[in-house]
């Protein structure tokens, strides 16, 4: 379980960092191509999914320790 949490946390951290960079890149551009927004939205949704999964796995791990 510790390995799964560690892997999920690393992937989630990288995705959050990537989403941040993408958001700053979009903000810096005077005109943004709609396909670019679609790509960056996909990364943001993937990040959201990984955050939810990471929180769920961490919650299950904590509840198992408490029991």
N, C-alpha and C positions, 0 to 999 in steps of 0.2 A: 504494500500500500504506500509505503514511503517513496518508493521509486516512481510509482504512478503520479503521486502528488508533485514530486520534484519535476518530472517531465512535463506535466500539465502547467506547472508554474513557469517553467522556462519558456514554453511555447506561448503561454498567455502574455508574459512580459515582452517577448519579441513582437507579438502581434500588437500590443498596446503601443509600443515604441513606433512600430511601422505605421499605425493609424495616426499617431501624432505627427510624424514626418509628412504623411500624405496630406493631412489637414493643413499643415503649414504651407506645403507646396501649392495646394489649391488656392489658399488665401493670397499667396504671393503672385499668382498669375493674373494678368489683366483680363484675359478671356480663357475660359476653360471649355474644352471639348466635352460634349455630353457623354461620349464613350469613356472618357477619363473619370468623370463623376461616377459612372456606373461601376467601373473597376474599383474605385476607392470605396464606394458604398459596399461592395462585396467584401472587401477587407474589413470594414467596420462591422458588418454583420457577423463575419467569421470570428472576429475578436469578441463580440458580445456573447456568442455561443460558447467560446472557450472560457470566458470569465464565469458564465453560469455553471458550466461543467466543473470548473476548478473549485468554485464555491461549494457546489454540491458534494464533491468528493472530499473536500476538507471538512465539511460539516459531518459527513458520515464517519470520517476518521476520528474526529473529536468526540462524537457521540459514542463510538465504540470504546474509546479510552475511558469515558466517564462511567460506562456501565460496568 
